Amino acid sequence: MCGLAGLLRPTPDLDEATLAALAAAMGDALAHRGPDDRGVWADAEAGVALAHRRLSILDLSPFGHQPMASEDRRYVVVYNGEIYNFAELREVLVARGHAFRGHSDTEVLLAAVMEWGVEEAIARCNGMFALALWDRRERCLWLARDRVGKKPLYYGWAGEAFVFASELKALWRHPAFDNPVNLDALALLLRLDYVPAPHSIHQRCFKLLPGALLRVDAAAVARGAGGHDPARDQRRYWEPRARMAAALAQPFRGDVREAEARLDALLREAVALRMVADVPVGVFLSGGTDSSVVTALMQAQSPRPVRSFTIGFERSHHDEAHLAREVAEHLRTEHTELYVSGADALAVVPTLPAMFDEPFADASQVPTALVARLARSAVTVALSGDGGDELFFGYKRYERALRNWRWLRRLPSPLRRALARAAAGQGEASRAGGFAALAAEMGARGIGDVYRQRVLRWRDPQAAIPGAGLPETFYDLPDPLGGQGTPADAMMLADFSVYLPEDLLCKVDRTSMAVSLEARAPLLDWRVAEFAWSLPLAFKRHPGGNKHLLKRVLRRYLPDPMVDRGKRGFGAPVSAWLRGDLREWAAALLDQTRLREEGYFDPGLVHAAWRLFLDGERKWHTHLWNVLMFQAWHEHWRACRRAPGGSADRA
C-alpha cells in the first residue's frame, strides 16, 4: 500500500532536477501512505515526473522500489495497492519468457503490460489498486483504478500542468494549484455526505471512476486540455451495471445448498489471497455477519491465532464490543479490544480535514479511525467485511423502499400526480420521515426515485448554496438496472456503484492509510460480486433474516445464536456531540457573519437549521454535520495554502 503523485507539463521547459523536485514535494505530502521508502523519476525531455511513497507489504527488499521501469525500459509505473493473483500471473509470464529480479506484484504488473498491453493487463489483475504508468514510446500517461474503487486517484490541472495523486494534499503541493471550490460538488456533498466520482471539491480536478482507465497524451496536454470532460474521456474496463446485467442473464441454477458451498469456496479463496503478505496481518471484527465471516475464514486457514481488533464505546448504545468478543472467543483468535470514551472519539474530529482532504461527512469515520489506529499497533495489514450489505441485501432501508414502492404502485396514477404536486417545493420538510417523506416519493417513476429518498441528506442543497448546480449521479436514475432484475437488485446496484466506493471504501482507505495500515476487503473480490449478482433474490432476502446465504456460510463456523442476532451498525452519536462537547466548535463554524463572508452557504438557512436542532427538532444533525465538515475542511485548506510550500501536513 502506497501513495503516488506526478505531473505532465505542456512543454518540456524544466530541467530534470527541478521537475523531480516538484514531483518529490507532491509525493512527500503522502508520507503517511508510504513511510518505508520514497522514490522519484523524471524525464525532462518529455516534461513528466512520477513520485512514490512506499508501505512495504510484499517484497521488502530494494527490488520492490518505485518508480519501477519495465524490463524493456518502455514503461515506468507508480502503483498503490495489491494484485492478489500476482503469483498466478507470474507463472504465466515466466512461461512466456519473462524474468524477474524480485517477487513484488509491481514487477509482475509491468511484465503483464509488456506482454498484453495496458488494457488487457489491467483486466487480468484481481486486486485493489490505483496506478500511473508512463509509456515512453507512445509519450502518453495511463491512469487506472481497480474494479470496485478501493484505492483513490485524483487528477486535474495545476495551471497548465496535468497533475495526479492518491490524495488532494499532494496536488496542493504543486505551486500552480489554486483551484477554487466546485459549488456543484459542494451541493453533492450536502445531498450525499460525500463527493462522488468523477467530481471533486475543486474545480478543474476530478476523481477516476472505479474500474476505469484514462489515457493522457502529451500532445493533448501541450495543446491545453484544461476543459477536459472526465465522463467522456474515462473508459470503464469493468462496469457494475453491465456486469450485473450479464450475471442476471445467466443466473445460478443450483439450489441453496449448492450456492452455499460455492460461496464458501469463493470466499475462502478471496480471504486466502488477501492473507498473503510479508508483514503481520489481522482483521477488523465488529461481531456482525460480514466481519465474522471474514474472521472465521481467516482462522480456518491460519496455522496460528488470527489477530482481531474491536473498538468499544463507554456508556454508549453504539457499543457492540461484547458481540465481537464472543465471536473471537469461539474462533479462538488473538483478540484485542479497546474501550474509548466520548473524549477519545471527539479528539479525532479536529484531525478529520487533514485525514480526508476532501470534505466527507459519514460520522462513522470517527470509530473507523480509532479501530484502524488500534490495529496498526500490532499489524500492517487488516482485512475488513466491507461489501456484504450491498451484495446480499443487508440494509433495512432496502425493505422500507420496497414497502413504499409496493404501496405507491397500488395508488391510482391521478391521485399520485396530485399528491406529488402538493408535495413539490417542500424542500427539507421530508427529512423527518412520516407522511411528508412518503409524499415526496409520490412522483416516483421507478424504484430508483423511491430509494433516493432513503439515502439523501439535504433534499434541496441548491437552496443552501447560492449559484450551485446539481450534477446527476447514479441515484438519479429512475431504474438503475434499466428494466432488468428486481427492484431489490436495482437498489443494491446503486449502492455498489456509488455509496460503497465513495463513502465506505473512501472512509476505510483514508482512516487506515492515515496510520500506514493497509485494509483489504475479501467480500469485494470481483468474482464474489458477480456470483452474488447471479443469485436469486430469495437467497439473500429471506423471512428468516436477510443476507440469508452469507449467514448460511457463517453457520459452518459459528453457532446459530451468534449468527442470528441483530446488529446496529458502526455509528457515532453526532447529535449528542453537537449538543455537548462540540457545540462551541460547531457554533463558531456556523456563525452567520462567517458564512456570509465566505460566501458558500445561505447564512440564514443554515442558521435556521442550527436553531431548530438546538431547540430539539429531530434529524437536523445529519444536515448540519456535512455543512460542518465542509467548514472544517475549508478552514484547513486555507491554512494549507498559507503554509510554506502549501504543505497539508504542516497546517
Protein Blocks (a to p, Z undefined) as FASTA:
>chain_A
ZZddddddfbdcbcfklmmmmmmmmmmmmmmmommbccddddfknopacddddddfbhpb
fklpccdddfklmaccddedddfklmmmmmmmmmnopacfblcfklmmmmmmmmnojklm
mmmpgcddddddddfklopadddddfkopagcddddehjbccddfbfklmmmpmklccdc
dfklmmmmmmnopacdfbdfbehiacddehiacdddfklmmnopalpcfklmpccfbdfk
lmmmmmmmmccfbdfklmmmmmmmmmmmmmmmmmgccbdcddddehiaklmmmmmmmmmm
ccbdcdddddddehiakbcklmmmmmmmmnopacddddddfklmmmmmmmmmmmnopacf
bfklmmmmmmmmmmmmmpmbdcdfehjlmmnopafklmmmmmmmmmmmmpcfklmmmmmm
mmgonlmmmmngpjllmmmmmmpgbfklmmmmmmpccfblmlmmghiacdddfklpmbln
gopajfklmmmmmmmmmmmmmmmmmmmmmmmmmnopacddfklgfklmmmmmmpcfklmm
cfkbghklmmmmmmmmpcfklmmpccebjcddfklmmmmmmmmmmmmmmomklmmmnoma
cfklmmmmmmmmmnopghklmmmmmmmmmmmmmmmmmmmmmpghhiaklZZ
